[in-house]
Amino acid sequence: MSFNLQKIETIVKGYEGEKGALTSVLHDIQAECNYLPEDVLRYVAKKLDIPLIQVFGVATFFTAFSLKPRGKHLISVCLGTACHVRGGARILEKIERDLGIKSGETTEDLEFTLSTVNCLGACALGPIVVVDGTYHGQMTSSKVSSLMKGYQGVRVSKCQGVKERVGVGFIRPDK
């Protein structure tokens, strides 16, 4: 996966001089790149004049941040009590089989990342699968395949344009 240095620079410059902007910077970068690349974290630390350990501390503390490339589509399967008793675990198993990954993993083609949650707060609709923020209630194993097909090839990653890293924390855009 690659990223565009100019977009990263624009994000960082947008918060220049603001105290406590690190979380916002990381959020915007992750929205752009779909994860937080190590080189970008080093770049952010240098540009914001923040110790690298602090940048990594924030990036690893919040579960919303990911240091590994995530899929274009984020899938969450609810395993809360209501969803579990209605077959949430079977739905998770079906998705894992269909995608060839386990919960917490990303497909090799970076199309899907699968995770579980303890509750989504919509128990009456359970079992629930959330894909890219869209809730799909009353899910059944037989509905899983058509749901996944509906998301394949829908969105292209926004982070493109860098092939090589030059020095620590410096990235050069493609020519």
Buried (B, 14 or more C-beta within 10 A) or exposed (E): BBBBBEBBBEBBEEBEEEEEBBBEBBBBBBEBBBBBBBBBBBBBBBBBEBEBEEBBEBBEEEEEBBBEBBBBBBBBBBBBEBBBEBBBBBBBBBBBEBBEBEBEBBBEEBBBBBBBBEBBEBBEBBBBBBBEEEBBBEBEBEBBEEBBEEBEEEEEBBBBBBEEBEEEBEBEBEE
